[in-house]
Amino acid sequence: MAPPVLLDVSIPMYAGGSDHPYRAPCVWILEQVSEGRLEVAVNTETIQEVLHRYGALQRWQTAIMMASNLIQLVSTVYPVQETDARLAIQLFGQHAPHGVKARDLIHAAVMRNNGLTQIISTDRHFDQIEGITRLDPNELYRAGRAGGGANRD
């Protein structure tokens, strides 16, 4: 069985946000996960990002609801371990000068240390990180609607 795909925080954020070109594809992806057609995981940093973003907007209940729903939806929530932090520091030295954010390098480190190679994300800077394949929500949406479901191959 293939490992799950990491779900970037951008997916639930666009799905739960206002009208945007990524909104429908991100809603569709979450529907695929809910219906068991796509196995995804997150890590604890993803949950922190949801809480941080909606907390900064003082939308406390939205933060709680979205974070709780995300934990319930996914198959796995990976913890961020010391080994992930150490690898993220190394990746930061390589990729931060090219615009990759520290929090995304934590995601990349968790992925590497847990054998995950794919991430569903709107963030194109994941394309710069070797060993990681970014799956764009728009492309998954188009392919899935044409073929009847999510296909991550």
Buried (B, 14 or more C-beta within 10 A) or exposed (E): EEBBBBBBBBBBBBBBEEEEEBBBBBBBBBBBBEEEBBBBBBBBBBBBBBBBBBBEEEEEEBBBBBBEBBBEBBEBEBEBBEEBEEBBEEBBEEBEEEEBEEBBBBBBBBBBBBEBEBBBBBBEBBEBBEEBEBBBBEEBBEBBEEEEEBBBE
